[in-house]
Amino acid sequence: MKFSYIAFDNKGKPKKGVTEAASLKEATKLLIDQGWYIKKISPKGKIKSGFQEFSFGRVSLVEKVLFVKHLLTMTKSGINLNEALEVISEQTSSKKFSKVISEILKTIRTGQSLAGAMRKFPKVFDPLTINMIRVGEESGTLEQNLDYLSGELEDRLELKRKIKAAAFYPAIVLMATLGLGLILSYFVLPKITKLFETLSFDLPLTTRMLLWFSQLMDKHGLIVIAGVIGTLIGIKIIIGLKPVKPLWHKLIIHMPIIGNIIVNYNLALFNRTLSILLKSGLTIDKSMVIVVQTTSNLVYKKKARLALPQIQKGKRLSDILSNFNSKRGKELFPLLVTKMIGVGERSGRLDESLDYLSEYFEKEVDNTTKNLTTVLEPILLVFVGLIVGFVAVSVISPIYQVTGQFRR
């Protein structure tokens, strides 16, 4: 697979070109290993994705990944922290992120730690990033922790990219169908159906339904279109409300196909985050505090929050998670998870067991998203076919009746 990039070499000269690699992660590593600073990178000939995404004024995950990657590369090269941050601030493509890094640099020059300076920007840096860097600074393993962190953020980005790519095709088909339907209803159908209103015989039910909808669009078309758009925006706002959000997160977990992706995605993040924190030197109870803060799905966040006091009392994580599985509904922590974590706790290699589980569930997400288009394609074709068939029958049936009367 080919990737287009814009980067600066080790002498600060801009470079543009194309590199070939198996994945976006490998392409990024290939350029960074040459000592280059990546400004932009994306699959060649594709819509912006992967390491090039829309941020709408926010600092994107892409920029955070590159920040950690470049910081790791510079610290490995022996460049001190101040110089490294100064270079990253000057060369980052996001103006907002450049200002954030400049503020961090000013704070560090006053004698504060990097983690302490980053803590002033909670909307930019999540608790995982801050705590990984804090532990690295305190234990003298900053370079190692940056390596762990860059891998974690890259894997998280890759997971998000796969889910977005899987949802792209169905979303485009549905939006195109809806848009085409509204355009036909507003501009075309009112002109065709005027002919049917002049006919003296009883029209078929499908034609009468089409006439009613056509008249509605003719008289109130703009209101209907605005209503559809307003409804979609309203739903988006409603499911983001604090009282509704937990119910929505619970609902999507129990949806067919999508629910499996959500569960596997959250299990991959849960296990990888906990593993990376344990590797950095944090205890299991302190790691769970950060897992609670970084988990976005409110169902899993609630379970992690309930597990925390039990862990602090000395109870094993595998026993706690197994108690969360109810006999009814979908298992939030399958048997594989509890058994593997139990093995890790007994052997003293919990971080390795968590690593295995995170890789396993990442593969599950990958396989499901690859098959999602195959599963949804016939459903979408049937849906579009029914709409086209309904319109065709509604228009053709009266024409056959008219021609039948002429034959008599």
C-alpha positions as CSV (number, residue, x, y, z in Angstrom):
1,M,0.0,0.0,0.0
2,K,1.3,3.5,-0.9
3,F,1.3,6.5,1.4
4,S,1.8,10.2,0.5
5,Y,3.7,12.2,3.1
6,I,5.1,15.7,3.9
7,A,8.0,15.7,6.3
8,F,11.2,17.5,7.4
9,D,14.5,15.7,7.2
10,N,17.1,15.8,10.0
11,K,18.5,19.1,8.5
12,G,15.1,20.7,8.5
13,K,14.5,20.6,4.8
14,P,10.9,19.8,3.7
15,K,10.3,16.5,1.9
16,K,7.3,15.4,-0.2
17,G,6.9,11.9,-1.6
18,V,5.4,8.5,-1.5
19,T,6.4,5.5,0.5
20,E,5.2,1.9,0.4
21,A,4.4,-0.1,3.5
22,A,1.9,-2.8,4.7
23,S,0.1,-0.3,7.0
24,L,0.0,3.3,8.1
25,K,1.8,2.3,11.3
26,E,4.7,0.8,9.4
27,A,4.9,3.7,7.0
28,T,5.1,6.2,9.9
29,K,7.8,4.1,11.6
30,L,9.8,3.9,8.4
31,L,10.0,7.7,8.1
32,I,10.6,8.4,11.7
33,D,13.4,5.8,11.9
34,Q,15.2,7.9,9.2
35,G,15.1,10.8,11.7
36,W,12.4,12.7,9.8
37,Y,9.7,14.8,11.3
38,I,6.3,13.9,9.8
39,K,3.9,16.8,9.1
40,K,1.2,14.9,7.2
41,I,0.8,11.3,6.0
42,S,-2.2,9.6,4.4
43,P,-3.0,6.7,2.0
44,K,-2.3,7.8,-1.6
45,G,-5.4,8.5,-3.6
46,K,-7.9,8.1,-0.7
47,I,-10.0,10.4,1.2
48,K,-8.2,11.8,4.3
49,S,-8.0,9.1,6.8
50,G,-5.7,7.4,9.2
51,F,-3.0,10.0,10.0
52,Q,-5.0,12.7,8.4
53,E,-8.4,13.4,9.9
54,F,-10.8,16.3,10.5
55,S,-10.3,17.9,13.9
56,F,-12.7,20.8,13.7
57,G,-10.5,23.0,15.8
58,R,-9.6,20.3,18.3
59,V,-6.3,18.5,18.7
60,S,-6.8,15.2,16.9
61,L,-5.5,11.8,18.0
62,V,-3.3,11.9,14.9
63,E,-1.4,15.0,16.2
64,K,-1.0,13.4,19.7
65,V,0.4,10.2,18.2
66,L,2.9,12.2,16.1
67,F,3.8,14.3,19.2
68,V,4.7,11.3,21.3
69,K,6.5,9.6,18.4
70,H,8.6,12.7,17.7
71,L,9.3,13.3,21.4
72,L,10.5,9.6,21.7
73,T,12.7,9.9,18.6
74,M,14.4,13.1,19.9
75,T,14.9,11.9,23.4
76,K,16.5,8.7,22.0
77,S,18.8,10.9,19.9
78,G,20.0,12.7,23.0
79,I,18.2,16.0,22.4
80,N,17.1,17.6,25.6
81,L,13.4,18.1,26.4
82,N,13.3,21.9,25.9
83,E,14.9,21.7,22.4
84,A,12.6,18.8,21.4
85,L,9.4,20.6,22.4
86,E,10.7,23.7,20.6
87,V,11.2,21.8,17.3
88,I,7.8,20.1,17.6
89,S,6.0,23.4,18.3
90,E,7.6,25.0,15.2
91,Q,6.9,22.1,12.8
92,T,3.4,20.8,13.9
93,S,0.7,21.5,11.4
94,S,-2.0,22.4,14.0
95,K,-1.8,26.1,15.1
96,K,-3.8,25.2,18.3
97,F,-1.5,22.3,19.2
98,S,1.6,24.5,18.5
99,K,0.3,27.0,21.0
100,V,-0.3,24.3,23.6
101,I,3.2,22.9,23.2
102,S,4.6,26.4,23.5
103,E,2.8,26.9,26.8
104,I,4.1,23.5,28.0
105,L,7.6,24.6,27.1
106,K,7.2,27.9,29.1
107,T,5.9,26.0,32.1
108,I,8.8,23.5,31.9
109,R,11.3,26.4,31.8
110,T,10.0,27.5,35.2
111,G,11.1,24.2,36.7
112,Q,7.9,22.1,36.5
113,S,7.8,18.5,35.1
114,L,6.5,17.7,31.6
115,A,3.5,15.8,33.1
116,G,2.7,18.7,35.4
117,A,2.8,21.1,32.5
118,M,0.6,18.8,30.4
119,R,-1.9,18.5,33.2
120,K,-2.9,22.1,32.5
121,F,-4.5,20.9,29.2
122,P,-6.9,18.1,30.2
123,K,-8.9,18.5,27.0
124,V,-5.8,17.8,24.9
125,F,-4.0,15.2,27.0
126,D,-6.0,12.4,28.6
127,P,-5.1,10.9,32.0
128,L,-3.3,7.9,30.4
129,T,-0.8,10.1,28.6
130,I,-0.2,12.3,31.6
131,N,0.3,9.5,34.0
132,M,2.5,7.4,31.7
133,I,4.8,10.4,31.3
134,R,4.6,11.2,35.1
135,V,5.7,7.7,36.1
136,G,8.4,7.8,33.4
137,E,9.8,11.0,34.8
138,E,9.7,9.8,38.4
139,S,11.2,6.4,37.7
140,G,13.8,7.6,35.1
141,T,12.1,5.5,32.4
142,L,10.6,8.3,30.3
143,E,12.0,6.9,27.1
144,Q,10.6,3.5,27.7
145,N,7.2,4.9,28.7
146,L,7.0,7.1,25.7
147,D,7.6,3.9,23.6
148,Y,4.8,2.1,25.4
149,L,2.5,5.2,25.0
150,S,3.2,5.7,21.3
151,G,2.3,2.0,20.7
152,E,-0.9,2.4,22.6
153,L,-2.0,5.6,20.9
154,E,-1.1,4.1,17.4
155,D,-3.2,1.0,18.2
156,R,-6.1,3.1,19.4
157,L,-5.9,5.2,16.2
158,E,-5.8,2.1,14.0
159,L,-8.9,0.7,15.8
160,K,-10.8,3.9,15.2
161,R,-9.7,4.0,11.6
162,K,-11.0,0.5,11.0
163,I,-14.4,1.2,12.5
164,K,-14.8,4.4,10.6
165,A,-13.8,2.7,7.3
166,A,-16.4,-0.1,8.0
167,A,-19.1,2.5,8.6
168,F,-18.2,4.6,5.6
169,Y,-19.8,2.5,2.9
170,P,-23.2,1.9,4.6
171,A,-23.4,5.6,5.6
172,I,-22.7,6.8,2.1
173,V,-25.4,4.5,0.6
174,L,-28.0,5.5,3.1
175,M,-27.3,9.2,2.8
176,A,-27.3,9.0,-1.0
177,T,-30.6,7.1,-1.0
178,L,-32.2,9.6,1.4
179,G,-30.9,12.5,-0.5
180,L,-32.0,11.1,-3.9
181,G,-35.4,10.3,-2.5
182,L,-35.9,13.8,-1.2
183,I,-34.8,15.4,-4.5
184,L,-37.1,13.1,-6.5
185,S,-40.0,13.8,-4.1
186,Y,-39.6,17.5,-4.3
187,F,-38.7,18.2,-7.9
188,V,-39.8,15.2,-10.0
189,L,-42.8,13.4,-8.5
190,P,-45.1,16.4,-8.2
191,K,-44.9,16.8,-12.1
192,I,-45.5,13.1,-12.8
193,T,-48.4,12.6,-10.4
194,K,-50.4,15.6,-11.7
195,L,-51.3,13.3,-14.7
196,F,-52.8,10.7,-12.3
197,E,-55.0,13.2,-10.6
198,T,-57.0,13.7,-13.8
199,L,-57.8,10.0,-14.2
200,S,-61.5,9.0,-13.6
201,F,-61.0,5.4,-12.3
202,D,-59.8,4.3,-8.8
203,L,-56.1,4.3,-8.4
204,P,-54.1,1.5,-6.8
205,L,-53.2,1.9,-3.1
206,T,-49.5,2.4,-3.8
207,T,-50.3,5.1,-6.3
208,R,-52.6,6.9,-3.8
209,M,-49.8,6.7,-1.2
210,L,-47.4,8.2,-3.7
211,L,-49.8,10.9,-4.6
212,W,-50.3,11.8,-1.0
213,F,-46.5,12.0,-0.4
214,S,-46.0,14.0,-3.6
215,Q,-48.7,16.5,-2.6
216,L,-47.0,16.8,0.8
217,M,-43.7,17.5,-0.8
218,D,-45.2,19.9,-3.3
219,K,-46.8,22.0,-0.6
220,H,-44.5,21.5,2.4
221,G,-41.3,20.1,0.8
222,L,-38.8,22.4,2.4
223,I,-40.4,21.9,5.8
224,V,-40.2,18.1,5.4
225,I,-36.5,18.3,4.4
226,A,-35.7,20.7,7.2
227,G,-37.7,18.4,9.6
228,V,-35.6,15.3,8.5
229,I,-32.3,17.2,9.0
230,G,-33.5,18.7,12.3
231,T,-34.6,15.3,13.5
232,L,-31.2,13.8,12.8
233,I,-29.5,16.7,14.6
234,G,-31.9,16.5,17.5
235,I,-31.2,12.8,17.9
236,K,-27.5,13.5,17.9
237,I,-28.0,16.2,20.6
238,I,-30.4,14.0,22.7
239,I,-28.1,10.9,22.8
240,G,-25.3,13.3,24.0
241,L,-27.2,14.4,27.1
242,K,-26.0,13.1,30.4
243,P,-29.3,11.4,31.4
244,V,-29.7,9.7,28.0
245,K,-26.0,8.8,27.2
246,P,-25.8,5.8,29.5
247,L,-29.0,4.4,28.0
248,W,-27.7,4.9,24.5
249,H,-24.4,3.2,25.3
250,K,-26.3,0.3,26.8
251,L,-28.5,0.1,23.8
252,I,-25.7,0.0,21.2
253,I,-24.0,-2.8,23.1
254,H,-27.1,-5.0,22.6
255,M,-27.5,-4.2,18.9
256,P,-26.8,-7.0,16.4
257,I,-23.4,-6.8,14.7
258,I,-22.7,-3.3,15.9
259,G,-22.9,-4.5,19.5
260,N,-20.2,-7.1,18.9
261,I,-17.9,-4.4,17.4
262,I,-18.5,-2.1,20.4
263,V,-17.9,-4.8,23.0
264,N,-14.7,-6.0,21.3
265,Y,-13.5,-2.4,20.8
266,N,-14.0,-1.6,24.5
267,L,-12.4,-4.9,25.6
268,A,-9.4,-4.2,23.4
269,L,-9.0,-0.7,24.9
270,F,-9.6,-1.9,28.5
271,N,-7.0,-4.6,28.4
272,R,-4.4,-2.6,26.5
273,T,-4.7,0.5,28.7
274,L,-4.5,-1.6,31.9
275,S,-1.5,-3.6,30.4
276,I,0.4,-0.4,29.4
277,L,-0.1,1.1,32.9
278,L,1.1,-2.0,34.7
279,K,4.2,-2.1,32.5
280,S,4.9,1.5,33.3
281,G,5.2,0.6,37.0
282,L,1.8,1.6,38.4
283,T,0.0,-0.7,40.8
284,I,-3.3,-2.4,39.8
285,D,-5.5,0.0,41.9
286,K,-3.8,3.1,40.6
287,S,-4.1,1.7,37.0
288,M,-7.8,1.1,37.4
289,V,-8.3,4.7,38.5
290,I,-6.8,5.8,35.1
291,V,-8.8,3.1,33.2
292,V,-12.0,4.6,34.7
293,Q,-11.0,8.1,33.5
294,T,-10.0,7.0,30.0
295,T,-12.9,4.6,29.2
296,S,-15.4,6.4,27.0
297,N,-18.3,3.8,27.0
298,L,-20.3,4.5,30.1
299,V,-21.3,0.9,30.6
300,Y,-17.7,-0.2,30.8
301,K,-16.8,2.9,32.8
302,K,-19.4,2.1,35.4
303,K,-18.1,-1.5,35.7
304,A,-14.5,-0.3,36.1
305,R,-15.6,2.2,38.7
306,L,-17.4,-0.6,40.7
307,A,-14.3,-2.8,40.4
308,L,-12.0,-0.2,41.9
309,P,-13.0,-0.4,45.6
310,Q,-13.0,-4.2,45.5
311,I,-9.5,-4.2,44.1
312,Q,-8.4,-1.8,46.8
313,K,-9.7,-4.4,49.4
314,G,-7.5,-7.1,47.8
315,K,-10.0,-9.0,45.7
316,R,-8.7,-10.4,42.4
317,L,-9.7,-8.7,39.2
318,S,-10.7,-11.9,37.4
319,D,-13.2,-12.7,40.2
320,I,-14.6,-9.1,40.1
321,L,-15.1,-9.2,36.3
322,S,-16.7,-12.6,36.3
323,N,-19.4,-11.3,38.8
324,F,-20.3,-8.5,36.3
325,N,-21.6,-11.0,33.7
326,S,-25.4,-11.5,34.1
327,K,-27.2,-14.5,33.0
328,R,-29.4,-12.3,30.7
329,G,-28.1,-10.2,27.9
330,K,-24.6,-9.9,26.4
331,E,-21.5,-10.7,28.3
332,L,-19.4,-7.6,28.9
333,F,-16.4,-9.7,30.0
334,P,-16.4,-13.1,28.3
335,L,-15.0,-16.2,29.9
336,L,-11.8,-15.9,27.9
337,V,-11.1,-12.5,29.6
338,T,-11.7,-13.7,33.1
339,K,-9.7,-16.9,32.6
340,M,-6.7,-15.2,31.0
341,I,-6.6,-12.5,33.6
342,G,-6.9,-15.2,36.3
343,V,-3.9,-17.0,34.7
344,G,-1.9,-13.7,34.6
345,E,-2.7,-13.0,38.3
346,R,-1.6,-16.4,39.5
347,S,1.6,-16.4,37.4
348,G,2.6,-12.8,38.2
349,R,2.4,-11.9,34.5
350,L,-0.8,-10.0,34.3
351,D,0.5,-7.5,31.9
352,E,1.3,-10.2,29.4
353,S,-2.1,-11.8,29.7
354,L,-3.7,-8.4,29.1
355,D,-1.5,-7.8,26.1
356,Y,-2.7,-11.1,24.6
357,L,-6.3,-10.2,25.2
358,S,-5.9,-6.7,23.7
359,E,-4.4,-8.2,20.5
360,Y,-7.1,-10.9,20.4
361,F,-10.0,-8.4,20.6
362,E,-8.3,-6.0,18.1
363,K,-8.2,-8.9,15.6
364,E,-11.9,-9.6,16.4
365,V,-12.7,-5.9,15.6
366,D,-10.7,-6.1,12.4
367,N,-12.4,-9.3,11.2
368,T,-15.9,-8.0,12.1
369,T,-15.4,-4.7,10.4
370,K,-14.0,-6.4,7.3
371,N,-17.1,-8.6,7.1
372,L,-19.5,-5.8,7.9
373,T,-19.7,-4.4,4.4
374,T,-20.3,-8.0,3.0
375,V,-23.1,-8.5,5.5
376,L,-24.8,-5.0,5.1
377,E,-24.5,-4.9,1.3
378,P,-27.4,-7.2,0.5
379,I,-29.5,-5.6,3.2
380,L,-28.9,-2.1,1.7
381,L,-29.6,-3.4,-1.9
382,V,-32.9,-4.9,-0.7
383,F,-33.8,-1.6,1.0
384,V,-33.0,0.5,-2.1
385,G,-34.7,-2.1,-4.3
386,L,-37.9,-1.9,-2.3
387,I,-38.0,1.9,-2.6
388,V,-37.4,1.8,-6.3
389,G,-39.9,-1.0,-6.7
390,F,-42.6,0.9,-4.8
391,V,-42.2,4.0,-7.0
392,A,-42.1,1.9,-10.2
393,V,-45.3,0.0,-9.3
394,S,-47.0,3.2,-8.2
395,V,-46.3,4.8,-11.6
396,I,-46.7,1.9,-13.9
397,S,-49.9,0.4,-12.5
398,P,-52.2,3.4,-13.5
399,I,-50.5,3.4,-17.0
400,Y,-51.5,-0.3,-17.5
401,Q,-55.1,0.5,-16.4
402,V,-55.3,3.4,-18.9
403,T,-54.0,1.2,-21.7
404,G,-56.5,-1.5,-20.7
405,Q,-59.4,0.9,-21.0
406,F,-58.3,1.9,-24.6
407,R,-58.2,-1.8,-25.6
408,R,-61.9,-2.2,-24.6
